[in-house]
Amino acid sequence: MNGDYYSYLVPLAESMEQRQHWLPVVVIYRACLDSTLARARAKYYHHGIRYLKKLDSLAPKVANWHDVLPHDQYKKSLRQDHARKHAF
């Protein structure tokens, strides 16, 4: 999923969240977060922080992660991969 299309993805995630489809919502916000961090522009990191906070609040609601990396592992990997991004 290409997180660069956040203007379409975020409303989709919000709609799915209202229907309590937690796992797809997590996948969408992760795509948006990954896209934000891949740009490596500090001026966009506030969006990434918002996505990460949203993911933190959604993670406990996901009952079955299926083939998706669980949130704690995703977050650990994220912190390792982007440790040098101090603004984030």
N, C-alpha and C positions, 0 to 999 in steps of 0.2 A: 504494500500500500504506500502510495507516495504522499507523504505528509506535507509536501509543498502546496497541496490543494486544501489547506486548512480552512479556507473560506467556505468550502463545501462540506468538509469533513466534520468540523465542529458542530454545525447545526444538525448533521446526521447523528453525531454522538449524543447530542442533547435530546433528540427525538428518541433514540434507543434507550437512553437513560430513563426517560419517563415511562418506558415500557419495561423497565428493569431487566434489560438484556446486558448484563454487566460485562461479560467477556468481550463482546464486540466493541463496547464503549472503551474498554481498556486498550484494545488493539488500535483503535482509532487515535486515542490520545497519545499512545506511545509513538505512533507514526508521526504525529505532529511534533512531539518532543524531539524525536530523533532528527527530524528535518531542521528544527530550530537550532539544535546543537551542531549539526553538520555545516550549517552556514558559517559558524565560528565568528559571529558578529555580536559583540557584547550588547549592542542596542536592542537585540531581539531576545535576550535572555529572560527578560521579565515574562515573556510569553511562556518560555520553557519552565520557569518556576511555577507559573500558574498551572501548566499541564501536569507537572510533577505533584503538586499539592492535590490536584484532582485525582491523580492515580493513587496517591496515598489514601485518599478517602474511599475510593472505589474498591481497592484490593480486598478488604475484609468481606465485601459482598459477593465476591466470586467464589462459588462453591466448588467448581471443578475447572481447573486450568487446562484440561485436555493436553494439547501439544504446545501450549503457550507457556513461556517461561514464567514461573511464579514471580510475583511482584518483588519479594525480598531479594531474589536472585537477579532480577532485572535491575533493580536499584543499585545493588552491589556492583554489577558490571558497568552500569552507567557511571558511577562514581570513579571506578578504576579507569575507564576509557576517557573520561573528561576531567580528570583531577586537576589539570592545569588551567581550567577555565574558572578563574577566581571570581568573576562577576556572577557566575552561576552558582 
